[in-house]
Amino acid sequence: MNYAASLIFFVVLVAGCTQDLSLTLPPDAQLKLTSHVHRSPTETCSIALGSPQYQELGKWLNQNRGGWQTTPATYVPGKVVSGPDFTLNFIGSMVIANFASGQYSHSIVPTDYGFLQCK
């Protein structure tokens, strides 16, 4: 198999492994944001219901329902958003979603989650 055919096969294989996730924020619970450096928490704050951060995160989740891949790996914490039944771990150019049903990864541009700051 030549290089071009191998590349096309790999792209099709990876694209076939992605899935849609219906990620929604809880309508009645605030979230917790914890920033980590070298695996240690450096600051923690709440993301209140209806706050600009809450709305921005909900918008991002709604716009990024597709393209998630299951992942069995363990990741160091970055910026972690915790809700009642999930965590979202933003690390560099990926976000890891953890639910009781599994763990999923999605690529992201780091500036897309720049709004996740404790103020």
VOVO-716953 format. One record per residue (C-alpha): residue number from 1; residue in one letter; x, y, z. Coordinates in nm, 3 decimals. Example, Ala and Ser with C-alpha at 12.3 -4.5 7.8 and 13.67 -1.06 7.14 Angstrom:
2
1, a, 1.230, -0.450, 0.780 $
2, s, 1.367, -0.106, 0.714 $
end
This chain:
119
1, m, 0.000, 0.000, 0.000 $
2, n, 0.148, 0.338, -0.096 $
3, y, 0.173, 0.639, 0.135 $
4, a, -0.137, 0.820, -0.001 $
5, a, -0.354, 0.510, 0.030 $
6, s, -0.227, 0.451, 0.385 $
7, l, -0.305, 0.810, 0.480 $
8, i, -0.657, 0.792, 0.337 $
9, f, -0.718, 0.463, 0.520 $
10, f, -0.597, 0.617, 0.848 $
11, v, -0.820, 0.926, 0.806 $
12, v, -1.124, 0.711, 0.732 $
13, l, -1.044, 0.486, 1.027 $
14, v, -1.007, 0.777, 1.271 $
15, a, -1.314, 0.958, 1.135 $
16, g, -1.515, 0.640, 1.177 $
17, c, -1.423, 0.625, 1.545 $
18, t, -1.564, 0.965, 1.635 $
19, q, -1.907, 1.010, 1.783 $
20, d, -2.156, 1.272, 1.888 $
21, l, -2.210, 1.349, 2.255 $
22, s, -2.512, 1.533, 2.388 $
23, l, -2.333, 1.751, 2.639 $
24, t, -2.550, 1.993, 2.831 $
25, l, -2.483, 2.184, 3.148 $
26, p, -2.708, 2.116, 3.445 $
27, p, -2.987, 2.376, 3.460 $
28, d, -2.988, 2.392, 3.839 $
29, a, -2.631, 2.350, 3.965 $
30, q, -2.329, 2.573, 3.962 $
31, l, -2.000, 2.433, 3.839 $
32, k, -1.655, 2.427, 3.995 $
33, l, -1.344, 2.538, 3.807 $
34, t, -1.003, 2.424, 3.928 $
35, s, -0.678, 2.523, 3.757 $
36, h, -0.378, 2.294, 3.797 $
37, v, -0.004, 2.342, 3.747 $
38, h, 0.219, 2.035, 3.763 $
39, r, -0.078, 1.826, 3.883 $
40, s, -0.140, 2.053, 4.183 $
41, p, -0.448, 2.274, 4.212 $
42, t, -0.354, 2.642, 4.208 $
43, e, -0.694, 2.810, 4.221 $
44, t, -1.057, 2.708, 4.255 $
45, c, -1.375, 2.904, 4.201 $
46, s, -1.740, 2.857, 4.114 $
47, i, -1.904, 2.913, 3.779 $
48, a, -2.248, 3.044, 3.870 $
49, l, -2.565, 2.958, 3.680 $
50, g, -2.627, 3.212, 3.407 $
51, s, -2.284, 3.375, 3.440 $
52, p, -2.095, 3.469, 3.122 $
53, q, -1.858, 3.173, 3.178 $
54, y, -2.151, 2.934, 3.222 $
55, q, -2.314, 3.062, 2.903 $
56, e, -1.988, 3.049, 2.705 $
57, l, -1.919, 2.692, 2.816 $
58, g, -2.272, 2.586, 2.726 $
59, k, -2.233, 2.748, 2.385 $
60, w, -1.901, 2.569, 2.325 $
61, l, -2.052, 2.232, 2.424 $
62, n, -2.348, 2.287, 2.193 $
63, q, -2.121, 2.375, 1.900 $
64, n, -1.892, 2.076, 1.960 $
65, r, -2.128, 1.780, 1.989 $
66, g, -1.949, 1.586, 1.717 $
67, g, -1.594, 1.459, 1.683 $
68, w, -1.551, 1.296, 2.026 $
69, q, -1.342, 0.980, 2.060 $
70, t, -1.341, 0.729, 2.341 $
71, t, -1.012, 0.725, 2.528 $
72, p, -0.889, 0.490, 2.799 $
73, a, -0.584, 0.703, 2.886 $
74, t, -0.530, 0.886, 3.213 $
75, y, -0.464, 1.258, 3.175 $
76, v, -0.299, 1.511, 3.403 $
77, p, -0.541, 1.780, 3.513 $
78, g, -0.536, 2.122, 3.347 $
79, k, -0.839, 2.345, 3.379 $
80, v, -1.105, 2.116, 3.521 $
81, v, -1.475, 2.202, 3.520 $
82, s, -1.670, 1.977, 3.757 $
83, g, -2.045, 1.930, 3.754 $
84, p, -2.276, 1.690, 3.935 $
85, d, -2.223, 1.401, 3.692 $
86, f, -1.924, 1.498, 3.478 $
87, t, -1.584, 1.662, 3.452 $
88, l, -1.431, 1.846, 3.160 $
89, n, -1.052, 1.859, 3.167 $
90, f, -0.905, 2.121, 2.930 $
91, i, -0.537, 2.046, 2.860 $
92, g, -0.352, 2.224, 2.583 $
93, s, -0.522, 2.135, 2.256 $
94, m, -0.766, 1.878, 2.390 $
95, v, -1.057, 1.846, 2.628 $
96, i, -1.141, 1.525, 2.810 $
97, a, -1.502, 1.461, 2.913 $
98, n, -1.561, 1.209, 3.192 $
99, f, -1.904, 1.060, 3.262 $
100, a, -2.023, 0.745, 3.432 $
101, s, -2.067, 0.600, 3.081 $
102, g, -1.708, 0.662, 2.975 $
103, q, -1.430, 0.902, 2.889 $
104, y, -1.405, 1.096, 2.563 $
105, s, -1.153, 1.333, 2.406 $
106, h, -1.199, 1.618, 2.161 $
107, s, -0.946, 1.850, 2.003 $
108, i, -0.974, 2.220, 2.085 $
109, v, -0.788, 2.542, 2.022 $
110, p, -0.658, 2.666, 2.362 $
111, t, -0.794, 3.016, 2.300 $
112, d, -1.144, 2.861, 2.280 $
113, y, -1.139, 2.804, 2.656 $
114, g, -0.957, 3.120, 2.758 $
115, f, -1.279, 3.235, 2.928 $
116, l, -1.228, 2.967, 3.196 $
117, q, -1.057, 3.189, 3.453 $
118, c, -1.117, 3.243, 3.823 $
119, k, -1.174, 3.613, 3.870 $
end
